[in-house]
Amino acid sequence: MGIKGAVVKIYTVYNRSDYDAPWQMIGQQRRSGSGCIISGKRIFTNAHVIEDQTFIQIKRAGEAKKSLP
């Protein structure tokens, strides 16, 4: 696998707590970002891409379908 094969797009659904009322959630929202497969099933990405996530899907460069990590 070359560099291109190691690059992935990360799609997440997240639900953040309301800071004024921490017992309540703001509601589900979507976010995406990029990452890189570093070894086996481990992916290196920035923290803001996956913080507060409740669901993650990954898509490799050049592939049409998303998959679960």
VMD Tcl script that builds the backbone (N, CA, C; Angstrom):
set m [mol new atoms 207]
animate dup $m
set s [atomselect $m all]
$s set {name element resname resid chain x y z} {
  {N N MET 1 A 0.855 -1.174 0.000}
  {CA C MET 1 A 0.000 0.000 0.000}
  {C C MET 1 A 0.900 1.235 0.000}
  {N N GLY 2 A 0.693 2.099 -0.965}
  {CA C GLY 2 A 1.463 3.325 -1.030}
  {C C GLY 2 A 0.826 4.421 -0.186}
  {N N ILE 3 A 1.353 5.611 -0.317}
  {CA C ILE 3 A 0.831 6.752 0.429}
  {C C ILE 3 A -0.638 6.979 0.112}
  {N N LYS 4 A -0.994 6.919 -1.152}
  {CA C LYS 4 A -2.384 7.153 -1.559}
  {C C LYS 4 A -3.331 6.130 -0.936}
  {N N GLY 5 A -2.911 4.896 -0.828}
  {CA C GLY 5 A -3.730 3.841 -0.256}
  {C C GLY 5 A -3.900 3.954 1.247}
  {N N ALA 6 A -3.046 4.733 1.900}
  {CA C ALA 6 A -3.114 4.878 3.357}
  {C C ALA 6 A -3.998 6.052 3.780}
  {N N VAL 7 A -4.352 6.919 2.851}
  {CA C VAL 7 A -5.168 8.094 3.180}
  {C C VAL 7 A -6.639 7.705 3.250}
  {N N VAL 8 A -7.322 8.160 4.306}
  {CA C VAL 8 A -8.745 7.860 4.471}
  {C C VAL 8 A -9.520 9.139 4.780}
  {N N LYS 9 A -10.792 9.117 4.429}
  {CA C LYS 9 A -11.729 10.176 4.807}
  {C C LYS 9 A -12.541 9.608 5.960}
  {N N ILE 10 A -12.702 10.369 7.016}
  {CA C ILE 10 A -13.401 9.919 8.215}
  {C C ILE 10 A -14.700 10.703 8.335}
  {N N TYR 11 A -15.802 9.978 8.437}
  {CA C TYR 11 A -17.130 10.584 8.602}
  {C C TYR 11 A -17.628 10.229 9.995}
  {N N THR 12 A -18.039 11.212 10.778}
  {CA C THR 12 A -18.522 10.939 12.127}
  {C C THR 12 A -19.863 11.613 12.380}
  {N N VAL 13 A -20.603 11.020 13.294}
  {CA C VAL 13 A -21.791 11.634 13.864}
  {C C VAL 13 A -21.427 11.883 15.322}
  {N N TYR 14 A -21.672 13.083 15.804}
  {CA C TYR 14 A -21.310 13.384 17.184}
  {C C TYR 14 A -22.455 14.090 17.890}
  {N N ASN 15 A -22.392 14.053 19.210}
  {CA C ASN 15 A -23.410 14.660 20.045}
  {C C ASN 15 A -22.700 15.320 21.215}
  {N N ARG 16 A -22.675 16.616 21.231}
  {CA C ARG 16 A -21.937 17.381 22.234}
  {C C ARG 16 A -22.866 17.803 23.368}
  {N N SER 17 A -22.336 17.845 24.577}
  {CA C SER 17 A -23.104 18.326 25.727}
  {C C SER 17 A -23.283 19.837 25.654}
  {N N ASP 18 A -24.394 20.301 26.182}
  {CA C ASP 18 A -24.659 21.731 26.291}
  {C C ASP 18 A -23.884 22.242 27.508}
  {N N TYR 19 A -22.986 23.191 27.332}
  {CA C TYR 19 A -22.153 23.666 28.438}
  {C C TYR 19 A -22.946 24.430 29.496}
  {N N ASP 20 A -24.062 25.034 29.118}
  {CA C ASP 20 A -24.907 25.731 30.086}
  {C C ASP 20 A -25.787 24.760 30.880}
  {N N ALA 21 A -26.104 23.616 30.297}
  {CA C ALA 21 A -26.909 22.581 30.947}
  {C C ALA 21 A -26.276 21.225 30.608}
  {N N PRO 22 A -25.193 20.830 31.303}
  {CA C PRO 22 A -24.425 19.648 30.921}
  {C C PRO 22 A -25.191 18.328 30.959}
  {N N TRP 23 A -26.331 18.292 31.581}
  {CA C TRP 23 A -27.158 17.081 31.602}
  {C C TRP 23 A -27.953 16.922 30.305}
  {N N GLN 24 A -27.906 17.922 29.437}
  {CA C GLN 24 A -28.610 17.860 28.155}
  {C C GLN 24 A -27.605 17.813 27.007}
  {N N MET 25 A -28.018 17.178 25.937}
  {CA C MET 25 A -27.190 17.115 24.739}
  {C C MET 25 A -27.715 18.127 23.722}
  {N N ILE 26 A -26.830 18.679 22.913}
  {CA C ILE 26 A -27.212 19.684 21.917}
  {C C ILE 26 A -27.975 19.050 20.761}
  {N N GLY 27 A -27.610 17.848 20.392}
  {CA C GLY 27 A -28.243 17.156 19.264}
  {C C GLY 27 A -27.190 16.641 18.306}
  {N N GLN 28 A -27.543 15.632 17.541}
  {CA C GLN 28 A -26.587 15.015 16.636}
  {C C GLN 28 A -26.214 15.943 15.491}
  {N N GLN 29 A -24.925 15.938 15.179}
  {CA C GLN 29 A -24.397 16.696 14.056}
  {C C GLN 29 A -23.374 15.819 13.350}
  {N N ARG 30 A -23.006 16.208 12.142}
  {CA C ARG 30 A -22.037 15.435 11.348}
  {C C ARG 30 A -20.754 16.228 11.174}
  {N N ARG 31 A -19.671 15.473 11.018}
  {CA C ARG 31 A -18.359 16.076 10.806}
  {C C ARG 31 A -17.554 15.111 9.942}
  {N N SER 32 A -16.611 15.634 9.202}
  {CA C SER 32 A -15.702 14.772 8.443}
  {C C SER 32 A -14.298 15.352 8.508}
  {N N GLY 33 A -13.342 14.503 8.255}
  {CA C GLY 33 A -11.948 14.920 8.262}
  {C C GLY 33 A -11.114 13.850 7.585}
  {N N SER 34 A -9.822 14.024 7.613}
  {CA C SER 34 A -8.938 13.059 6.962}
  {C C SER 34 A -8.087 12.354 8.002}
  {N N GLY 35 A -7.529 11.236 7.581}
  {CA C GLY 35 A -6.646 10.474 8.445}
  {C C GLY 35 A -5.709 9.633 7.603}
  {N N CYS 36 A -4.850 8.903 8.279}
  {CA C CYS 36 A -3.865 8.064 7.598}
  {C C CYS 36 A -3.756 6.742 8.350}
  {N N ILE 37 A -3.829 5.629 7.623}
  {CA C ILE 37 A -3.650 4.315 8.237}
  {C C ILE 37 A -2.179 4.173 8.580}
  {N N ILE 38 A -1.895 3.913 9.849}
  {CA C ILE 38 A -0.490 3.839 10.262}
  {C C ILE 38 A -0.020 2.413 10.527}
  {N N SER 39 A -0.924 1.527 10.950}
  {CA C SER 39 A -0.523 0.158 11.222}
  {C C SER 39 A -1.769 -0.659 11.513}
  {N N GLY 40 A -1.913 -1.786 10.838}
  {CA C GLY 40 A -3.068 -2.639 11.079}
  {C C GLY 40 A -4.371 -1.883 10.897}
  {N N LYS 41 A -5.174 -1.834 11.943}
  {CA C LYS 41 A -6.450 -1.117 11.885}
  {C C LYS 41 A -6.389 0.205 12.642}
  {N N ARG 42 A -5.202 0.765 12.825}
  {CA C ARG 42 A -5.069 2.046 13.528}
  {C C ARG 42 A -5.001 3.187 12.522}
  {N N ILE 43 A -5.693 4.273 12.862}
  {CA C ILE 43 A -5.744 5.440 11.984}
  {C C ILE 43 A -5.288 6.663 12.770}
  {N N PHE 44 A -4.409 7.440 12.169}
  {CA C PHE 44 A -3.899 8.668 12.767}
  {C C PHE 44 A -4.712 9.839 12.226}
  {N N THR 45 A -5.313 10.633 13.115}
  {CA C THR 45 A -6.098 11.793 12.715}
  {C C THR 45 A -6.031 12.844 13.809}
  {N N ASN 46 A -6.609 14.001 13.572}
  {CA C ASN 46 A -6.671 15.053 14.581}
  {C C ASN 46 A -7.805 14.788 15.555}
  {N N ALA 47 A -7.655 15.244 16.792}
  {CA C ALA 47 A -8.650 15.004 17.838}
  {C C ALA 47 A -10.001 15.634 17.506}
  {N N HIS 48 A -10.009 16.807 16.865}
  {CA C HIS 48 A -11.286 17.479 16.603}
  {C C HIS 48 A -12.162 16.703 15.616}
  {N N VAL 49 A -11.570 15.789 14.851}
  {CA C VAL 49 A -12.336 14.989 13.895}
  {C C VAL 49 A -13.204 13.963 14.626}
  {N N ILE 50 A -12.704 13.400 15.721}
  {CA C ILE 50 A -13.427 12.316 16.390}
  {C C ILE 50 A -13.932 12.655 17.795}
  {N N GLU 51 A -13.727 13.881 18.273}
  {CA C GLU 51 A -14.201 14.199 19.629}
  {C C GLU 51 A -15.724 14.130 19.694}
  {N N ASP 52 A -16.217 13.617 20.787}
  {CA C ASP 52 A -17.653 13.493 21.059}
  {C C ASP 52 A -18.380 12.615 20.049}
  {N N GLN 53 A -17.676 11.778 19.315}
  {CA C GLN 53 A -18.305 10.969 18.267}
  {C C GLN 53 A -19.166 9.869 18.857}
  {N N THR 54 A -20.226 9.531 18.136}
  {CA C THR 54 A -21.079 8.405 18.494}
  {C C THR 54 A -21.092 7.356 17.381}
  {N N PHE 55 A -20.639 7.713 16.174}
  {CA C PHE 55 A -20.623 6.797 15.039}
  {C C PHE 55 A -19.525 7.229 14.084}
  {N N ILE 56 A -18.739 6.270 13.605}
  {CA C ILE 56 A -17.628 6.572 12.688}
  {C C ILE 56 A -17.717 5.673 11.465}
  {N N GLN 57 A -17.464 6.256 10.281}
  {CA C GLN 57 A -17.290 5.502 9.049}
  {C C GLN 57 A -16.023 5.995 8.373}
  {N N ILE 58 A -15.375 5.093 7.653}
  {CA C ILE 58 A -14.112 5.385 6.979}
  {C C ILE 58 A -14.266 5.086 5.493}
  {N N LYS 59 A -13.638 5.924 4.654}
  {CA C LYS 59 A -13.599 5.663 3.212}
  {C C LYS 59 A -12.172 5.863 2.736}
  {N N ARG 60 A -11.610 4.822 2.140}
  {CA C ARG 60 A -10.253 4.931 1.589}
  {C C ARG 60 A -10.273 5.735 0.300}
  {N N ALA 61 A -9.169 6.350 -0.027}
  {CA C ALA 61 A -9.048 7.106 -1.261}
  {C C ALA 61 A -9.297 6.200 -2.452}
  {N N GLY 62 A -10.152 6.634 -3.359}
  {CA C GLY 62 A -10.444 5.876 -4.564}
  {C C GLY 62 A -11.561 4.851 -4.416}
  {N N GLU 63 A -12.070 4.623 -3.217}
  {CA C GLU 63 A -13.170 3.685 -3.029}
  {C C GLU 63 A -14.488 4.431 -2.978}
  {N N ALA 64 A -15.562 3.773 -3.416}
  {CA C ALA 64 A -16.866 4.413 -3.488}
  {C C ALA 64 A -17.663 4.272 -2.191}
  {N N LYS 65 A -17.464 3.175 -1.449}
  {CA C LYS 65 A -18.280 2.903 -0.278}
  {C C LYS 65 A -17.549 3.238 1.018}
  {N N LYS 66 A -18.331 3.676 2.006}
  {CA C LYS 66 A -17.807 3.883 3.359}
  {C C LYS 66 A -17.886 2.560 4.091}
  {N N SER 67 A -17.009 2.374 5.072}
  {CA C SER 67 A -17.032 1.163 5.882}
  {C C SER 67 A -16.822 1.521 7.345}
  {N N LEU 68 A -17.108 0.585 8.212}
  {CA C LEU 68 A -16.849 0.776 9.636}
  {C C LEU 68 A -15.386 0.499 9.898}
  {N N PRO 69 A -14.786 1.216 10.843}
  {CA C PRO 69 A -13.365 0.993 11.126}
  {C C PRO 69 A -13.099 -0.358 11.743}
}
mol reanalyze $m
mol bondsrecalc $m
mol representation Tube
mol addrep $m
